[in-house]
Amino acid sequence: MGNSNASHTVDEVREVTLADGSEVNSATIDSDAEFLEGAKSALLSDTNVEYDSTPVIWDVCLAPAEQYWTSERDKAVKLRLASSWPGSEPPLTVYQMFQNTVDKFGDFPALKSKKDRAWVTLTYKEYQQECRAAAKGFLKLGLERFHGVGILGFNSPEWYIANIGCILAGGLATGIYTTNSPEACQYVAQNCEANVVVVENNKQLVKILQVKDHLPHLKAIVQYKGELESKIPHVYTWPEFMKLGAEVSDAQLDAMINSQKPNECCTLIYTSGTTGNPKGVMLSHDNITWLSYATGCTLNLNMGRESLISYLPLSHIAAQVNDIWVAMRFAGTTFFAEPDALKGSLANTLRDVRPTTFLGVPRVWEKMQEAMITIGAKSSIIKKKIAEWAKGIGREASYNEMNGDPSVPWGFMLANNLVLQRVRAGLGLDRCKLCFTGAAPITKDTLEYFMSLNIPVYELYGMSECTGPHTLSWQNNFRITSCGQVILGCKTKLDKPDTDGNTEVCIWGRHVFMGYLNMPERTKEALNEEGWLHSGDLGKHDKDGYLFITGRIKELIITAGGENIPPVPIEDTVKEELPIISNAMLVGDKKKFLSMLLTLKCNINENSEPTDELTSLVVEFCKQHGVTASKVSEIINNKEPAIYKAIQEGLDRVNAKATSNAQRIQKWSVLSRDFSISGGELGPTMKLKRPVVTKMYKEEIEQFYGE
């Protein structure tokens, strides 16, 4: 099974080049108790489970490397190894991490997906067997070393198996966003020199067929859902693909697996490309395996006991690390949501699965909040009063936890039993000990709403270039609106402030990426000579070391008067003051004053596109102001006086909190449609694409300034 190196113990670990250029050999390891302890816990994390068998420690064997970065697919890099735990753990390949889990938890459920309304399970042993079969299939199709396998489809066992199978076969696993146009798919597939593209269905297959003649390295396409609508040369169904590698021997596959080194590239994550073509973020085996270990240890995850739901785009680093890699490292069980999860079915899956951890981008939490508020608005006066009382106590209890106060407010048990516990069960979050949000800013209002239900939503911070998370929040270790504390074994440096007090967040650790594929200049811009990653984000620490992100350097608005203004805090305040606002974007770069583009909350159709219909929350808001509108157009076309007055009053309250006149919003406009992924204004994780919005609504912006 490719684990011929598995018999070595810690004192047999081979030489490892450290970040400072020194070396650790077997003699120094023997005398370093911290390293030994760290190595054991790194590979076993056995604080929660007792093992009967002898610990498995892998050989540490790295490919030669001279520097921390590269932009070439087949080059290795130096690792940022520490001299003692944490950060000194022996590097592993993806397969070695996988094998360790299979050895200890082979019969545990790994993947669960719905078939005919029943959950179908793959154990970790079966999961690995499927990945090996897929790897053989890729080798049979002619996958070349360090060439890409593009994966284009919704989350499923096949997505995971194709992803890992590609890595085992020596390729570069490359997720492609399902919302990509054929041209965008072509760019990614061409950039990673994809030999194979795996697609979900005919809709995605058609995209690749449209551009296949422009993909010189493409040898085959595999469709993993449904039958092919017509027979096309070099296009295979999933069952056909999984049988292809029958002639490839275990020895041939094992030779490929054993040739892989932890400091070589195995995965590409493509950035969303808000300011041009996406960049291919090169991640090494060690980036993935070490970060998965460090994240789980920081959060104190339990081996073999965690469960989660996979529904966010796996092309994005947050979902991939959370759903695939951390789950694998800690033998968690992944349940796959339905493809229409974000259109409403996620709520049903949550209640069915009752996960122990749950990751949602801010818009997911906002939609939950809106749904709960809508339901609450229909309750009787007595129920409303009881709910408000209970939520007030829940909020106080959550703040006590945040502030390290173990006491609970008077009446908490009654409030919990009467209201809060039932609400958590209704949401499917009654067993969830870790509710996360990331990938974009979230408002304080939404965080406090869930705190009132005694569901603290923990913020995390990171980026593709540091393999996902860099700071985390968790139980008894969080501050509202903070992104938490740095992961064990990583370091944060706040670069010296500029004249306006803006400070860039810089990142160090074994999770820092290798470089951008084929982009040496962009790689040098991201990594300084010492190997620190410059995030481009502005931040600050409080006295306890919690990180607060205050903006992004490229998003800073510099007024004509020279004042630097981060837009996100102002936009968040607007959404808190005006719950009917879906998106708010501040504009005014190089202008004499600030203005704002606003959109109203509306329903979406089956294609996840915004409609003209207002959400029930906005309809109720209109009724409270004597307006019977049910459509966005009714408000926009009539410039409904009562609603426009309410918006202006909300903005007046925002302006009253401004720290200077330059930060006041002078003009605003409500747009006729909400922002969306399909419309191009939002990225796959609902992050605002400011350059795109600025270009799309150039006319509206120019009207603010009489241009």
C-alpha positions in Angstrom: 0.0 0.0 0.0 2.9 2.3 -0.5 3.9 2.6 3.2 7.3 0.8 3.0 8.9 3.6 5.1 6.5 3.2 8.0 8.7 1.1 10.3 11.0 3.9 11.4 10.9 5.4 14.9 11.8 8.9 15.9 15.4 8.2 16.7 15.8 7.1 13.1 14.6 10.3 11.6 17.0 11.5 8.9 18.6 14.9 8.7 16.3 17.9 8.2 17.4 21.3 7.1 16.0 24.0 9.4 14.8 27.5 8.6 17.9 29.0 9.9 20.2 26.8 7.8 21.3 24.5 10.7 20.5 20.8 10.8 18.8 18.4 13.1 20.1 14.8 13.0 19.3 11.7 15.0 21.7 12.6 17.7 20.2 16.0 18.4 16.7 14.7 18.1 17.4 12.1 20.8 18.6 14.7 23.2 15.7 17.1 22.5 12.7 16.0 24.6 10.5 18.8 23.2 11.2 17.6 19.6 10.4 14.0 20.5 7.2 15.0 22.3 6.2 17.3 19.4 6.9 14.6 16.8 4.8 12.0 18.6 1.9 14.3 19.2 2.2 15.6 15.6 1.8 12.2 14.1 -0.5 10.7 16.5 -2.4 13.4 18.5 -3.4 10.7 20.9 -4.6 12.9 23.8 -8.2 11.8 23.0 -7.7 8.2 21.9 -5.7 5.3 23.4 -3.8 3.2 20.9 -2.8 -0.4 21.3 -0.3 -0.6 18.5 3.2 0.8 18.2 3.3 4.4 17.0 4.0 4.9 13.3 6.7 7.5 12.6 7.7 8.2 9.0 11.1 8.8 7.5 11.8 12.5 7.0 13.3 12.8 3.5 13.2 16.2 1.7 14.0 17.1 -1.8 17.1 19.4 -2.1 16.1 23.1 -2.0 18.0 26.4 -1.7 15.2 28.9 -0.9 11.7 29.3 0.6 10.0 30.0 -2.7 9.7 29.0 -6.3 7.4 29.6 -9.2 8.3 26.4 -11.0 6.0 23.4 -10.7 8.8 20.8 -10.3 11.1 22.6 -7.9 11.2 22.0 -4.1 11.4 24.6 -1.3 13.0 24.9 2.1 10.6 24.4 4.9 10.2 26.9 7.7 11.0 24.3 10.4 11.3 25.3 14.0 14.0 23.9 16.2 11.5 22.7 18.8 7.8 22.0 19.1 5.5 23.4 17.8 6.7 23.7 14.2 9.4 21.0 14.4 7.3 18.0 13.6 8.6 15.6 10.9 7.3 16.6 7.5 4.8 14.3 5.9 3.4 13.8 2.4 -0.4 13.7 1.9 -0.2 9.9 1.5 1.7 9.4 4.7 -0.9 11.5 6.6 -3.6 9.5 4.9 -1.9 6.2 5.8 -1.5 7.1 9.4 -5.2 7.7 9.7 -6.1 4.5 7.9 -3.8 2.5 10.1 -5.6 3.7 13.2 -9.1 4.5 12.0 -9.5 2.4 8.9 -13.0 1.2 9.8 -14.3 4.6 10.9 -16.7 6.4 8.5 -14.9 8.9 6.3 -17.4 10.1 3.7 -21.2 10.0 3.7 -23.3 11.1 0.8 -27.1 10.7 0.0 -28.3 8.2 -2.4 -32.1 7.6 -2.7 -32.5 9.6 0.5 -30.2 7.3 2.5 -26.7 8.0 3.6 -24.1 5.8 1.9 -20.8 5.5 3.8 -17.2 5.1 2.8 -14.8 4.0 5.6 -11.3 5.3 5.7 -10.0 2.0 4.2 -12.5 2.1 1.4 -11.8 5.8 0.8 -8.1 5.1 0.4 -8.8 2.2 -1.9 -10.9 4.4 -4.1 -8.2 7.1 -4.2 -5.6 4.5 -5.2 -7.9 3.3 -8.0 -8.4 6.8 -9.2 -4.6 7.4 -9.1 -4.1 4.3 -11.3 -6.7 5.6 -13.6 -4.9 8.9 -14.0 -1.6 7.1 -14.6 -3.3 5.0 -17.3 -4.6 8.2 -18.9 -1.1 9.5 -19.1 -1.0 12.0 -16.3 2.5 13.5 -16.2 4.5 14.4 -13.1 3.6 17.9 -11.9 0.8 18.4 -14.5 -2.7 19.4 -13.4 -5.9 17.6 -13.0 -8.7 20.2 -13.1 -11.8 19.3 -11.0 -15.0 21.2 -11.9 -18.1 20.3 -9.9 -20.1 20.4 -6.7 -18.7 18.7 -3.5 -19.0 14.9 -3.6 -17.0 11.8 -2.8 -15.8 11.8 -6.4 -14.4 15.3 -6.0 -12.4 14.2 -3.0 -11.2 11.0 -4.7 -10.2 12.7 -7.9 -8.3 15.4 -5.9 -6.4 12.9 -3.7 -6.0 10.4 -6.6 -4.3 13.1 -8.7 -1.8 13.8 -5.8 -1.0 10.1 -5.4 -0.4 9.9 -9.1 2.1 12.7 -9.0 -0.1 15.5 -10.4 -1.2 18.8 -9.2 -4.8 18.8 -7.9 -6.6 21.9 -9.2 -10.1 22.9 -8.3 -12.0 25.0 -10.8 -15.0 27.1 -9.7 -18.3 25.8 -11.0 -19.4 29.4 -11.7 -16.4 29.9 -14.1 -17.1 30.7 -17.7 -15.6 28.5 -20.4 -12.9 31.1 -20.9 -12.1 31.2 -17.2 -11.9 27.4 -17.1 -9.6 27.4 -20.1 -7.2 29.8 -18.3 -6.9 27.6 -15.3 -6.6 24.4 -17.2 -4.0 25.9 -19.5 -2.0 27.5 -16.7 -1.7 24.2 -14.7 -1.1 22.3 -18.0 -3.9 19.9 -17.2 -3.7 16.5 -18.6 -7.1 15.5 -17.4 -10.2 17.5 -16.4 -12.8 15.9 -14.1 -16.3 17.4 -14.5 -19.5 16.8 -12.6 -22.2 16.7 -15.3 -23.0 17.7 -18.9 -23.3 21.4 -18.0 -19.7 21.5 -16.9 -18.6 19.1 -19.7 -19.9 21.5 -22.3 -17.6 24.3 -21.0 -14.5 22.1 -21.4 -15.5 20.8 -24.8 -15.9 24.4 -26.0 -12.3 25.2 -25.1 -10.5 21.8 -25.4 -8.9 22.7 -28.7 -7.0 25.5 -26.8 -5.7 23.0 -24.2 -2.6 21.4 -25.7 -1.9 19.3 -22.7 -5.4 17.8 -22.3 -5.6 14.1 -22.8 -8.9 13.1 -21.3 -12.1 14.3 -19.6 -14.0 12.4 -16.9 -17.6 13.0 -15.9 -18.5 11.8 -12.4 -22.3 12.3 -12.4 -24.8 10.8 -14.8 -24.4 9.2 -18.2 -22.7 10.9 -21.2 -25.3 12.4 -23.5 -23.3 11.2 -26.5 -20.1 9.2 -27.0 -17.1 11.4 -27.4 -13.5 10.3 -27.9 -11.4 10.5 -24.7 -14.4 11.4 -22.5 -15.2 8.8 -19.8 -17.9 8.2 -17.2 -16.7 7.8 -13.6 -17.2 4.0 -13.6 -15.2 3.7 -16.8 -12.4 5.8 -15.4 -12.2 3.9 -12.1 -11.7 0.6 -14.1 -9.1 2.1 -16.4 -6.2 1.6 -14.0 -6.8 -2.1 -13.5 -3.6 -2.9 -15.5 -1.5 -0.5 -13.4 0.2 -2.5 -10.6 0.4 -1.5 -7.0 4.1 -1.5 -7.3 4.0 1.1 -10.1 1.7 3.3 -8.0 3.7 2.8 -4.8 6.9 3.9 -6.7 5.2 7.1 -7.7 3.9 7.7 -4.1 7.2 7.0 -2.5 9.0 9.3 -4.9 7.1 12.3 -3.6 8.7 14.6 -1.0 6.9 16.8 1.6 8.5 20.0 0.2 7.2 19.5 -3.3 4.1 20.9 -4.8 0.9 18.8 -4.8 -2.0 21.2 -5.1 -2.9 24.5 -6.8 -5.4 26.9 -5.4 -6.4 29.6 -7.9 -7.3 33.0 -6.5 -10.6 34.5 -7.6 -8.9 37.0 -9.9 -10.6 40.2 -8.8 -7.9 42.3 -10.3 -6.9 40.2 -13.4 -6.2 36.6 -14.2 -6.2 34.3 -11.1 -2.9 33.3 -9.7 -2.1 29.6 -9.1 -1.1 29.3 -5.4 1.4 26.4 -5.1 0.9 24.4 -1.9 3.3 21.6 -0.8 2.5 18.4 0.9 4.0 19.8 4.1 1.9 23.0 3.8 -1.2 20.8 3.9 -0.2 18.1 6.3 1.4 20.3 8.9 -1.3 23.0 8.8 -4.0 20.3 9.2 -2.2 19.0 12.3 -1.5 22.5 13.7 -5.1 23.7 13.2 -6.6 20.6 14.9 -4.2 20.8 17.8 -5.0 24.5 18.3 -8.7 23.7 18.3 -8.3 20.6 20.4 -10.2 18.4 17.9 -11.0 14.9 18.9 -9.6 12.0 16.9 -12.3 10.0 15.2 -15.2 12.0 16.8 -15.7 15.1 14.6 -18.3 15.5 11.9 -18.9 18.3 9.4 -20.9 19.2 6.3 -19.2 19.9 3.0 -21.0 22.4 0.8 -18.7 25.5 0.3 -16.7 25.5 -3.0 -13.8 23.1 -2.7 -11.9 25.2 -5.2 -11.5 27.7 -2.3 -8.8 27.1 0.3 -11.1 27.4 3.3 -13.4 24.6 2.3 -10.6 22.4 1.0 -8.6 22.5 4.2 -11.6 22.2 6.5 -13.5 19.6 4.6 -10.7 17.4 3.1 -7.5 17.8 5.0 -8.3 18.6 8.6 -11.0 16.0 8.5 -8.6 13.4 7.1 -5.9 14.2 9.7 -8.3 13.9 12.6 -10.3 11.0 11.2 -13.5 13.1 11.0 -16.7 12.2 9.1 -17.7 14.4 6.1 -21.3 14.6 5.1 -22.0 16.0 1.7 -24.8 18.5 1.3 -27.2 18.6 -1.7 -26.1 20.7 -4.7 -28.8 23.2 -3.9 -27.5 23.7 -0.3 -27.1 27.5 -0.6 -30.6 27.7 -2.1 -32.2 26.3 1.0 -31.6 22.6 1.5 -28.6 23.2 3.8 -31.0 23.8 6.7 -32.4 20.3 6.2 -28.9 18.7 6.0 -27.8 20.5 9.2 -30.8 19.1 11.1 -30.1 15.7 9.7 -26.4 15.6 10.4 -26.1 17.7 13.6 -22.3 18.3 12.9 -19.8 19.0 15.7 -18.1 21.7 13.6 -19.5 24.0 10.9 -17.9 26.6 8.6 -20.0 29.2 7.0 -19.1 32.3 5.0 -20.7 35.5 6.4 -23.6 35.4 3.9 -24.6 31.9 5.2 -24.8 33.2 8.7 -26.7 36.4 7.6 -29.2 34.2 5.7 -29.8 32.1 8.8 -30.2 35.3 10.8 -32.7 36.7 8.3 -34.7 33.5 8.3 -34.9 33.4 12.1 -35.9 37.1 12.3 -38.7 36.4 9.7 -40.0 33.5 11.7 -39.8 35.5 14.9 -41.8 38.3 13.4 -44.8 36.0 12.9 -44.9 34.9 16.5 -47.4 36.1 19.1 -46.6 39.1 21.3 -46.0 36.8 24.3 -43.7 34.5 22.4 -41.8 37.5 21.1 -41.3 38.8 24.6 -40.1 35.4 25.9 -37.7 35.1 23.0 -36.2 38.5 23.5 -35.8 37.8 27.2 -34.1 34.5 26.5 -31.8 36.0 23.9 -30.8 38.8 26.2 -29.6 36.2 28.7 -28.0 34.1 26.0 -26.0 37.2 24.8 -24.9 37.9 28.3 -23.8 34.3 28.8 -21.8 34.4 25.5 -20.1 37.6 26.6 -19.2 36.0 29.9 -17.6 33.1 28.1 -15.7 35.6 25.9 -14.4 37.5 28.9 -13.3 34.4 30.7 -16.1 34.6 33.3 -17.3 31.0 34.1 -20.5 32.2 35.7 -23.8 32.2 33.8 -26.5 35.0 34.3 -29.5 34.4 36.5 -32.2 32.6 34.6 -29.9 31.1 32.1 -31.0 27.5 32.7 -34.7 28.4 32.2 -33.9 30.5 29.1 -31.8 27.7 27.7 -34.5 25.0 28.3 -37.4 27.2 27.1 -35.9 28.8 24.0 -32.2 28.6 23.3 -31.8 24.8 23.3 -34.8 24.4 21.0 -33.5 27.1 18.6 -30.1 25.4 18.4 -31.8 22.0 17.8 -34.0 23.6 15.1 -30.9 24.9 13.3 -29.1 21.5 13.6 -26.3 23.2 15.7 -27.1 21.6 19.1 -24.0 19.4 19.0 -21.8 22.0 17.3 -19.0 23.1 19.5 -17.2 25.0 16.8 -19.1 27.4 14.5 -16.7 29.3 12.2 -16.9 32.2 9.8 -14.2 33.3 7.4 -13.3 34.3 3.8 -14.9 37.8 4.2 -15.8 40.3 6.9 -18.9 39.7 9.1 -20.9 42.3 10.9 -20.9 42.7 14.7 -24.7 42.6 14.5 -24.7 39.1 13.0 -22.2 37.9 15.6 -24.2 39.3 18.5 -27.4 37.8 17.1 -25.9 34.3 17.3 -24.3 35.0 20.6 -27.9 35.8 21.9 -28.8 32.2 20.9 -25.7 31.0 22.8 -24.1 30.1 19.5 -20.7 32.0 19.4 -19.6 32.2 15.8 -15.8 32.1 15.8 -13.9 34.2 13.3 -10.8 32.9 11.6 -8.3 34.7 9.3 -6.1 33.5 6.5 -5.6 33.3 2.8 -4.8 30.8 0.0 -1.1 31.9 0.3 -0.9 30.5 3.9 -2.9 27.3 3.2 -6.1 28.8 4.7 -6.2 29.7 8.4 -3.5 31.7 10.2 -5.4 32.8 13.2 -8.3 31.1 14.9 -11.0 31.7 17.5 -12.5 28.9 19.6 -14.2 28.2 22.9 -13.1 30.5 25.7 -10.6 32.0 23.3 -12.4 34.7 21.2 -13.2 38.4 21.1 -16.1 39.7 19.1 -15.0 41.1 15.7 -11.5 39.6 16.2 -10.1 36.9 14.0 -8.5 35.2 17.0 -5.0 34.1 17.9 -2.2 32.7 15.8 -2.1 29.0 15.2 0.4 27.0 17.2 3.8 27.1 15.5 3.0 30.2 13.3 4.0 33.8 13.8 2.5 37.2 12.9 4.4 40.4 12.4 2.7 43.7 12.0 4.9 45.6 9.7 5.8 49.1 10.8 2.9 51.5 10.5 2.7 54.2 7.9 2.0 57.8 8.6 -1.7 57.1 9.0 -1.2 54.2 11.4 -2.0 51.4 8.9 -0.1 48.3 9.6 0.3 45.3 7.3 -0.1 41.8 8.6 2.9 39.6 7.7 2.8 35.8 8.2 5.4 33.1 9.0 5.1 29.4 9.4 5.2 26.1 7.6 1.8 26.9 6.1 3.2 29.7 3.9 2.9 28.8 0.3 5.7 27.9 -2.2 4.9 30.6 -4.7 2.7 31.5 -7.7 2.9 29.1 -10.6 4.8 30.7 -13.5 4.8 34.1 -11.8 8.2 34.8 -10.3 7.7 38.6 -10.0 4.3 38.2 -8.3 5.9 35.7 -5.9 8.7 38.1 -5.0 6.0 40.8 -4.3 4.2 38.4 -1.8 7.3 37.0 -0.1 10.2 39.2 1.2 13.8 38.1 1.3 13.4 36.5 4.7 10.5 34.4 3.6 7.7 36.4 5.4 4.4 36.5 3.5 3.0 40.0 3.1 -0.8 39.6 3.3 -1.9 43.0 2.0 -4.3 43.2 4.9 -4.2 45.9 7.6 -4.5 44.8 11.2 -3.8 45.3 14.8 -3.4 43.3 18.0 -5.1 43.9 21.3 -3.2 43.5 24.6 -4.1 39.7 24.7 -2.7 39.0 21.2 -6.1 38.8 19.4 -5.8 39.9 15.8 -8.3 42.5 14.4 -8.3 43.0 10.6 -9.0 46.7 9.9 -9.0 46.7 6.1 -7.0 45.9 3.0 -4.2 48.0 1.5 -5.6 47.8 -2.0 -9.1 48.6 -0.8 -8.0 51.8 1.1 -9.9 54.9 -0.2 -7.6 57.9 -0.3 -9.6 61.0 -0.5 -8.6 64.2 -2.3 -7.6 65.6 1.0 -5.2 62.7 1.5 -7.0 60.8 4.3 -6.7 57.0 4.2 -10.1 55.4 4.9 -10.7 51.6 5.2 -14.1 51.0 3.7 -15.2 47.7 5.5 -15.8 49.1 9.0 -18.1 51.9 7.5 -19.9 49.4 5.3 -20.5 47.0 8.2 -21.9 49.8 10.3 -24.3 50.7 7.5 -25.6 47.1 7.4 -26.0 47.1 11.2 -28.0 50.3 11.2 -30.1 49.3 8.2 -31.0 45.5 8.2 -32.7 45.9 4.8 -29.4 46.5 3.1 -27.8 43.5 1.5 -24.6 45.0 0.1 -23.0 48.4 0.7 -19.9 49.6 -1.1 -18.1 52.8 -0.2 -16.6 54.8 -3.0 -14.7 58.1 -3.2 -11.0 57.3 -4.0 -9.3 60.6 -5.0 -12.6 62.5 -4.5 -13.6 65.3 -2.2 -16.1 63.2 -0.3 -17.4 59.6 0.2 -20.5 58.1 -1.4 -22.1 54.7 -1.2 -23.8 52.1 -3.5 -26.5 50.2 -1.7 -28.6 47.1 -2.6 -31.7 45.8 -0.9 -32.2 42.3 0.3 -34.2 40.2 -2.2 -35.0 36.6 -2.9 -33.0 34.5 -5.3 -34.2 32.2 -8.1 -33.2 28.6 -8.8 -30.0 29.7 -10.5 -28.9 31.7 -7.4 -29.6 35.0 -9.2 -31.2 37.9 -7.4 -34.8 38.5 -8.3 -37.0 41.7 -8.0 -38.8 40.3 -5.0 -38.0 41.7 -1.6 -37.3 39.3 1.2 -40.0 39.1 3.9 -37.8 41.0 6.3 -37.7 44.0 3.9 -41.4 43.7 3.2 -42.1 43.8 6.9 -39.7 46.9 7.2 -41.7 48.6 4.5 -45.0 47.9 6.2 -43.7 49.4 9.4 -43.0 52.6 7.4 -46.5 52.6 5.8 -45.3 51.2 2.4 -46.9 48.2 0.7 -44.0 47.5 -1.7 -43.0 43.9 -2.3 -40.5 44.5 -5.2 -37.2 46.2 -5.4 -38.4 48.1 -8.5 -41.4 49.6 -6.7 -39.0 51.2 -4.2 -36.4 52.3 -6.8 -38.7 53.6 -9.5 -40.8 55.6 -7.1 -37.8 56.5 -4.9 -40.3 55.6 -2.2 -40.1 58.7 0.2 -40.6 56.8 3.5 -38.0 54.2 2.7 -35.5 56.6 1.3 -36.0 58.8 4.4 -35.4 55.7 6.6 -32.2 54.9 4.7 -31.0 58.5 5.1 -31.7 58.4 8.8 -29.7 55.2 9.1 -26.8 56.8 7.3 -27.1 59.9 9.5 -26.6 57.5 12.5 -23.5 56.0 10.8 -22.1 59.5 10.1 -22.6 60.5 13.7 -20.1 57.8 14.7 -17.5 58.9 12.1 -14.1 59.8 13.5 -13.7 62.7 11.0 -15.7 64.7 8.5 -13.8 62.9 5.7 -15.3 59.6 6.8 -18.9 60.8 6.5 -21.1 59.4 3.6 -22.3 62.5 1.7 -24.3 60.8 -1.2 -25.8 57.4 -1.9 -27.8 55.4 -4.4 -29.9 52.3 -4.2 -29.2 50.0 -7.1 -31.9 48.1 -9.0 -30.5 44.7 -8.4 -28.5 43.0 -5.6 -24.9 41.9 -6.1 -24.3 38.2 -6.9 -21.7 35.7 -8.0 -23.4 35.2 -11.4 -23.6 39.0 -11.9 -19.9 39.2 -11.3 -20.0 41.6 -8.3 -19.2 38.8 -5.8 -16.5 36.1 -5.7 -17.3 32.4 -5.0 -17.3 33.1 -1.2 -19.5 36.2 -1.5 -16.5 38.5 -1.2 -17.1 41.9 -2.9 -15.1 42.4 -6.1 -14.6 46.2 -5.8 -12.8 46.8 -9.1 -15.6 44.9 -10.9 -18.4 46.9 -9.2 -16.6 50.2 -9.8 -16.4 49.4 -13.5 -20.0 48.1 -13.7 -21.5 51.0 -11.9 -19.2 53.7 -13.3 -22.2 55.9 -14.4 -23.8 55.9 -11.0 -20.5 56.7 -9.3 -19.8 59.6 -11.7 -23.2 61.0 -11.0 -22.2 61.4 -7.3 -19.5 63.8 -8.3 -21.1 65.5 -11.3 -18.7 63.9 -13.8 
